[in-house]
Amino acid sequence: MKKLSDGTMTALLKNEHGLIKALKLAEFIEGAVMKKGQKVMYVDLGPLGTGVIFGAEYMNAADIIKNLKIGDKISGKIIDQENDDGFVELSLAEAGKQKVWAEIKEMKDKDEPVMVKILAANTGGLLTEVNGMKAFLPVSQLSNEHYPRVPDGSKEKILDELKKMVGTDLRVKIITNTQNMNKLIVSEREVANENVKELLAKYKVGDVIEGIISGVADFGAFMRFVDQPSIEGLIHISELDHKLIEHPKEVVKVNDSVKAKVVEIKDGRVSLSLKALKPNPWDTVAEKYKEGQTVTGTITRFNPFGAFVGLDIEIQGLVHVTEFGGVDEMKQKIELGKQYKFTISSLKPAEKRIILKVVK
């Protein structure tokens, strides 16, 4: 009777227990070194059988293999679930990468900051490396200090600002590490927030803070605290003024001295409001305007549902697009910057809304 080879016996056992199906190509599997030859190494995979590294794969991993001892644990990539001899063929070419990913996971689990060098930039953020692995730092994850404050939101200008950071060192935290997608995302903001959280402990919602406008973007303005320059809060465009504005620069500019009210403190970030400290013109709008009243207003802006009409410096009304039949017809009958007469058909101060009809 012909004696079965170790590999064939392993294959039979695996078939019996349905284990071959459990092995997937390109998957990583752990095992222990069981035997080393001149150009071959065998790995004990436990109930999954015996792994083998030979030929080109052995040569590619020669530097790793020469330092391995019997019993050492390794992680190999499956390149054949079962070869002609019944062994699982493995590759150690990516074993070093596996070790790095394990180190990166440990860094993330410990929530430790790491120092990285910025290697390149694109419109979405900065490119860097952690332990030799490529990593990405999105613009949204930059600290307030390094956030590119481009007033018009131009992608070209944002890229110009980001390019200035190439070559600099930053302290970051790992926020996403997806090995199977080779994806590593880091954040500078998370590190900055940790420092700011302690400083913010002495402030509370409702406090009025003196500050200096340190940056203006299309979505709002940044304000640095006078008494604690390490803290920088955001005044969203909707919190700059009671009136509708197209851009924050209509209300503030860099280096303006302002007072703002703290409206939220969360996760090391502080949100502020300028309009909370300003008289609300809508509180007294009913004293000046009445339903059925004829008023003169200036067309200030078009949008898909109508046109905004400036009735005075602070109050705007809306004439609905249905008054004209459609957007194109509306733009033919009224022009931006021109004055027209309107009738107030609805006045709702609590909703900050005045609905107008064109006087024909």
C-alpha positions in Angstrom: 0.0 0.0 0.0 1.4 3.4 -1.0 2.2 5.7 1.9 0.5 9.1 1.8 2.8 12.1 2.0 2.4 14.6 4.8 0.9 17.1 2.4 -1.6 14.7 1.0 -2.6 13.5 4.5 -3.1 17.2 5.5 -5.2 17.8 2.4 -7.4 14.8 3.2 -7.9 16.0 6.8 -8.8 19.5 5.6 -11.3 18.1 3.1 -12.9 16.0 5.8 -13.4 19.0 8.0 -14.3 21.4 5.2 -11.4 23.7 6.1 -10.1 24.3 2.5 -13.1 26.6 2.0 -12.0 28.7 5.0 -8.8 29.7 3.2 -9.0 32.7 0.9 -6.4 33.9 -1.6 -4.6 37.2 -0.5 -5.8 36.6 3.0 -3.2 36.8 5.8 -2.8 33.8 8.1 -0.7 33.2 11.2 1.4 30.2 12.0 4.6 29.0 13.7 7.9 28.1 11.9 8.2 24.3 12.1 11.1 23.6 9.7 13.7 25.5 7.7 15.6 24.2 4.7 18.1 25.7 2.3 15.4 27.1 0.0 12.1 26.2 1.7 10.4 26.9 5.1 7.4 25.1 6.5 4.8 26.8 8.8 2.5 25.1 11.2 -1.0 26.5 10.5 -2.7 24.3 13.2 -6.0 22.8 12.0 -5.7 24.6 8.7 -2.7 22.4 7.7 0.9 23.2 6.8 2.1 26.3 5.0 5.2 26.4 2.7 7.4 29.3 1.5 9.7 28.3 -1.4 11.1 29.4 -4.7 10.8 33.1 -5.5 8.8 33.8 -2.4 11.6 32.3 -0.3 14.2 34.5 -2.1 12.1 37.6 -1.7 11.8 37.0 2.1 15.4 35.7 2.6 16.4 38.6 4.9 13.3 37.9 7.1 13.6 34.1 7.1 17.3 34.0 8.2 16.4 35.7 11.5 13.5 33.3 12.2 13.8 30.4 14.7 11.7 27.3 15.0 8.5 28.2 16.9 8.6 31.8 15.9 5.1 33.2 15.0 4.8 34.8 11.6 2.0 36.1 9.4 2.0 35.2 5.7 -0.2 36.0 2.7 -2.0 33.0 1.1 -1.0 32.8 -2.6 -2.4 29.2 -3.1 -4.9 27.5 -0.9 -3.5 24.1 -1.8 -0.6 23.2 -4.1 0.1 19.8 -5.8 1.6 18.5 -2.5 -1.3 19.6 -0.4 0.5 22.6 1.3 -0.8 26.1 1.6 1.6 28.3 -0.3 2.5 31.5 1.6 4.3 34.8 0.9 6.2 36.8 3.5 6.8 39.7 1.2 4.3 41.8 3.0 5.1 40.5 6.5 7.0 43.8 7.3 3.9 45.8 6.2 1.8 43.6 8.5 4.0 44.5 11.5 3.7 48.2 10.6 0.0 48.0 10.5 0.0 46.3 13.9 2.1 49.2 15.3 -0.2 51.7 13.7 -3.3 50.0 15.3 -1.5 50.1 18.7 -0.9 53.9 18.2 -4.5 54.5 17.4 -5.8 52.3 20.3 -3.6 54.3 22.7 -4.7 57.6 21.1 -1.1 58.7 21.0 0.0 61.8 19.0 2.8 61.1 16.5 5.1 63.5 14.7 4.9 63.5 10.9 6.5 65.4 8.0 4.2 66.9 5.3 5.4 65.5 2.0 2.9 66.9 -0.5 -0.4 68.7 -0.9 -3.6 68.5 -3.0 -6.9 70.4 -2.8 -8.3 67.9 -0.3 -5.5 68.1 2.2 -1.9 67.0 3.0 0.1 63.8 2.3 2.4 62.4 4.8 3.7 59.0 6.3 3.3 57.2 9.6 6.0 54.5 10.1 6.6 54.5 6.3 2.9 54.0 5.5 1.3 56.7 3.3 -1.2 58.8 5.2 -3.7 61.6 4.4 -4.5 64.6 6.5 -7.8 66.2 5.2 -8.2 70.0 5.2 -11.1 69.5 7.7 -8.7 67.8 10.1 -6.2 70.7 10.3 -6.0 72.8 13.4 -7.4 76.3 13.4 -3.9 77.6 13.2 -3.2 75.9 9.9 -6.7 75.9 8.3 -6.4 77.7 4.9 -8.7 80.7 5.2 -9.5 81.6 1.7 -12.3 84.2 1.6 -13.6 83.2 -1.9 -13.2 79.4 -1.3 -11.0 79.1 -4.4 -9.5 75.6 -4.7 -6.4 77.0 -6.4 -5.8 79.4 -3.5 -6.5 76.7 -0.9 -3.9 74.5 -2.6 -1.4 77.4 -2.6 -1.9 77.8 1.2 -1.5 74.0 1.7 1.7 73.9 -0.4 3.3 76.3 2.1 3.1 73.5 4.7 5.1 71.0 2.7 8.3 70.1 4.6 6.9 71.1 8.0 6.4 68.7 11.0 3.0 68.3 12.6 1.7 66.4 15.6 -1.2 64.3 14.6 -3.4 61.5 15.8 -4.5 58.5 13.7 -8.3 58.6 13.3 -8.8 55.9 10.6 -6.7 52.8 9.8 -8.2 50.4 7.3 -5.6 47.9 6.4 -7.5 46.0 3.7 -8.1 49.4 1.9 -4.6 50.6 2.6 -6.2 53.7 4.1 -4.6 55.8 6.8 -6.2 59.1 7.9 -4.6 61.4 10.5 -5.8 64.6 12.2 -4.0 67.6 13.6 -7.2 69.0 14.9 -7.6 66.1 17.4 -4.3 67.0 19.0 -5.1 70.7 19.1 -8.5 70.0 20.6 -6.9 68.1 23.5 -4.9 71.1 24.5 -7.8 73.5 24.0 -10.2 71.4 26.1 -8.3 72.2 29.2 -8.3 75.9 28.5 -12.0 75.9 27.7 -12.9 74.5 31.1 -13.1 78.0 32.6 -15.6 79.2 30.0 -19.4 78.4 29.7 -22.2 78.9 27.3 -23.5 82.5 27.7 -20.2 84.1 28.4 -19.4 87.2 26.4 -15.8 87.1 25.1 -13.6 89.9 23.7 -11.7 88.8 20.7 -9.9 89.6 17.4 -11.1 88.3 14.0 -8.2 86.1 13.0 -9.7 84.7 9.7 -12.6 85.0 7.4 -13.9 82.1 5.2 -17.1 81.7 3.1 -18.8 79.8 5.9 -18.0 82.2 8.8 -15.2 84.0 10.7 -12.6 82.8 13.2 -12.2 84.8 16.5 -9.1 84.5 18.7 -9.8 85.1 22.4 -8.0 88.2 23.8 -7.5 86.7 27.2 -6.5 83.3 25.9 -5.0 83.5 22.4 -4.6 79.8 22.2 -8.4 79.5 21.9 -10.0 80.3 18.6 -13.7 80.0 18.1 -15.9 80.0 15.0 -18.7 82.5 14.3 -20.8 80.8 11.7 -22.2 83.0 8.9 -25.7 82.6 10.3 -24.5 84.0 13.7 -22.8 87.2 12.3 -25.9 89.3 11.9 -29.7 89.3 11.9 -29.8 90.3 8.3 -29.2 87.9 5.4 -25.6 88.3 4.2 -23.8 86.7 1.2 -20.4 86.6 2.8 -18.9 87.2 6.2 -16.7 90.0 4.9 -19.9 92.1 4.7 -19.8 92.2 8.5 -16.2 91.6 9.7 -12.6 91.7 8.5 -9.4 90.3 9.8 -8.0 92.2 12.9 -11.4 93.6 13.8 -11.9 93.8 17.6 -15.3 92.3 18.5 -17.3 90.9 21.4 -19.1 87.6 20.9 -21.3 85.3 23.0 -20.4 81.7 23.6 -23.3 79.5 22.2 -21.7 76.1 22.3 -18.6 74.3 23.7 -18.1 70.8 22.4 -15.2 68.4 21.8 -12.6 71.1 22.2 -14.4 73.5 19.8 -16.2 76.7 20.7 -19.0 78.3 18.6 -19.7 82.0 19.0 -22.3 84.5 18.0 -22.1 88.2 17.2 -25.8 88.7 16.4 -26.7 87.5 19.9 -25.3 90.8 21.2 -27.1 92.9 18.6 -30.6 94.2 18.9 -32.9 92.1 16.8 -34.6 94.3 14.2 -37.4 91.7 13.8 -38.5 92.4 17.4 -39.8 95.8 16.3 -40.5 95.1 12.7 -44.3 95.2 13.3 -44.0 98.8 14.4 -42.7 99.8 11.0 -44.4 97.4 8.6 -48.1 96.1 8.3 -49.8 93.5 6.2 -51.4 95.2 3.1 -48.9 98.1 3.3 -47.3 99.3 0.0 -43.5 99.5 0.3 -40.5 100.3 -1.9 -37.7 97.7 -2.0 -34.5 96.9 -3.8 -33.9 93.5 -5.4 -30.8 92.1 -3.6 -30.6 88.4 -4.7 -32.3 85.8 -6.8 -32.7 82.1 -5.9 -34.8 79.2 -7.3 -37.8 80.1 -5.1 -37.9 83.8 -5.6 -36.1 87.1 -5.0 -35.0 88.8 -1.8 -36.0 92.4 -1.5 -34.2 94.9 0.8 -36.8 97.0 2.5 -34.2 98.8 4.8 -30.7 98.2 6.0 -31.6 95.2 8.2 -34.9 93.8 6.9 -35.4 91.8 3.7 -38.6 90.4 2.3 -39.2 87.7 -0.3 -41.3 87.9 -3.5 -42.1 84.3 -4.5 -41.2 83.0 -8.0 -44.8 82.0 -8.5 -45.6 85.7 -8.8 -43.9 85.6 -12.2 -44.5 82.1 -13.4 -40.9 80.9 -13.3 -37.3 81.9 -12.7 -36.6 83.0 -16.2 -39.8 85.2 -16.3 -38.8 86.6 -12.9 -35.4 87.7 -14.1 -37.0 89.3 -17.2 -39.5 91.4 -15.1 -37.2 92.5 -12.2 -33.5 93.3 -12.1 -30.9 93.1 -9.4 -30.2 96.5 -7.7 -33.4 98.1 -9.0 -36.2 99.4 -6.9 -39.9 98.3 -7.2 -43.1 98.8 -5.3 -44.5 95.8 -3.4 -47.5 95.0 -1.2 -46.8 93.1 2.1 -49.1 90.0 1.9 -47.7 88.3 5.0 -45.8 89.5 8.0 -44.4 86.9 10.5 -41.8 88.5 12.8 -41.2 85.3 14.8 -40.2 83.5 11.6 -38.2 86.5 10.4 -40.3 86.5 7.2 -42.1 89.1 5.1 -43.8 87.9 1.9 -44.3 90.5 -0.8 -46.3 90.8 -4.0 -45.3 93.1 -6.9 -47.5 96.1 -7.3 -48.7 95.9 -10.9 
